[in-house]
Amino acid sequence: MRIVVGLAGHSGSGKSTTARRLAEQHGFAITSFGDIVRSEAKARGLGEDISTLQELGQSLIQEWGWERFCEAVLSGNSSTQKLIVDGIRHSGAANTLRRLVAPGKFILIFIDTDEHVRRQRLALRSNMQDNHAALDDHPVKHGIDELRGQAEIVVDGANDSPAESIGRALVERNWL
């Protein structure tokens, strides 16, 4: 059975690091909404700063709808049995992925990380230092908060090993 793990959480929560570790430890392939948005930004001649990418992501949802957006994320991985989708920011994406993956299993995981830890991590990213206000005020932030309540698994992103916690939970629930 195909298993697709969706990682949700605020910027700087550790989603991408966790995705890489899960891939290394459990053989998952990785794809992301961010990759699609960055690719589209490049095709449209737009910048890659966080504000531009967030605005473009919102535009793509309006232009393409959830179905096309999620299909773009999954494309190229249709035969992959274990896939991580990094960067889920809306319940519409999670619900659409769940439907597209069926009869396979879609598991939403929320990485919950303390605000102070997230800000420290973001400060280390040179291209995001001036964008903290944009992250806090953007409508995407509110969609992410909604995902926490929908997640099958919630882990502490400030923990040194969220990937290990997720791996254990997936094995315990017979999803791996």
N, C-alpha and C positions, 0 to 999 in steps of 0.2 A: 504494500500500500504506500502511496506517495504521502510524504509528510512535508508540509510547508510551515515554517516557523516565522511569524511576523514579529519584528522587534519594534516596540514603540517606547517613547520616552522623550523628554525635552532635550534640546540641544545641549551637548556636553554631558549627557547622562551615561555614556559609555556604550551606546548601541553598536557602533562600528567595531570597536575593540572586542566586544562580546561576540559579534558575528564572526570575526576572524578566529577567535579562540574556539568557538563551537565548530567552525569549519575544520580547524586543525585536529580537534579532539574527536569529532564524530563524523567527519567526512561530508559535511554539508557543502553545497555550492552556495554562493552569495550573489544576490542581486539587490538593487535598491531603487527607490523612487528618486533619490538624489541623482543617481546616474542618468536617469531619463530626463530629469529637469535640466541638469548641466548640459547634456547633449543637445537638448532643444534650445537652450540659451545660446550655445555656440552656433547652432544652425541659424538662429535669428540675429546673430551679431550682438548679443547682450552680454553684459558683464557677469561675473560669477560671485559678486558679493552677496551676503546672506539676504539682504533686503530684496535685491533683484530676483534672486532665486525663489524666495518665498512668494513674491508677487507673481512670478511666472508660473509657479506651481498652482496657485489659485486660478490663474487664467486657463491653464491646461485642464483643470477640472471643469471649468465652464465650457471651454471649447470642445473638449474630447468626451467629457462625461467619465464616470468612474469605470465603466466597462472597458473603454479603449485605453484609459490610463493604466489600469491594472493588467490588461492584456499586454501592453507594451513592457511592463515590468517583468512579466512572466515569459515573454517571448525569448526564444533561444534556450530556454530551460524546460521545455515541455516534457522531455524524457528524463529529466533529473528526478530521482526518487527522494532525495533529501535536499531541500532548498531553504535558505534563509532570505527573507525579504526585510532589508534594513530600512528603517525610516518611515514607518507607518505613522501618519499624523492626523488621520481622520477616521471616524467610525465607518464612513462610506467606503473607504479603501478596505478596511478590515472585513466588512460585510461582503463586499464584492469579491475579494480574494477567497473568502470562505466558500462562496458559491462557485467560483471558477475552478477551485481546487477539488471540489466534490467529484467523485466519491472519496477522494483522498482526505487526509486530515489537515486542517489548518489550525494552528495553535498561536494565539496572540499572547505575547509576553511583554509585560511592561517593566521597564527598567526605571526604578524610582530612585533618584539621586538627590541628596541634599543640595539646596540652592547654593550654598557656599562652595561646595565641592565643584558643582557645575561651573560656577563663575571662575574658579581657579583654572579649571581645564580650558575654558573658553579663552582666558587670558593668554594661554600658551599658544593658541592658534593665531598667528599674526594677522590673518585676513579677517578675524572676527573681533578683534579688540575693540573696535569702535561701534560694534553692532549690538551691544547688550540691551540697549533701550528698544531696538527693533525686535529683538527676541522676546522681550517681556510684553510688548504692546501689540504684537501681531495676533490676528484672529486665530492663527494656527495653534497658539498656546492653549486656547480654550478647548479646541478639538482634542488635543493631546490629553488634557485632564480627564476628558470623558472616557478615553480609552482605558484608563487605569481600572475603572469599574467593570469593563468588558473583558479584561484579560483573564486567561485561564491560569496564568502564573505571574506573580509580581515578585521581582527580586530587587535587592539593594544594590544600586550601581556604585555606591561608595565602597562596597565590599571589594576586597582584592580579587575575588574569584566569582563574579556573577555567572560566568560561563559554566563553572563547575556546579553551581547551584542549579542552573537550568538543566544541565546534563543529568544530574541526579533526579530532578523532578520528572524529566521526560522518561527516564528509565523506570522510576517507581510507578508511573502511570501507564506503563507498557506502550508508550508512544515511540520508543526507539527500539 
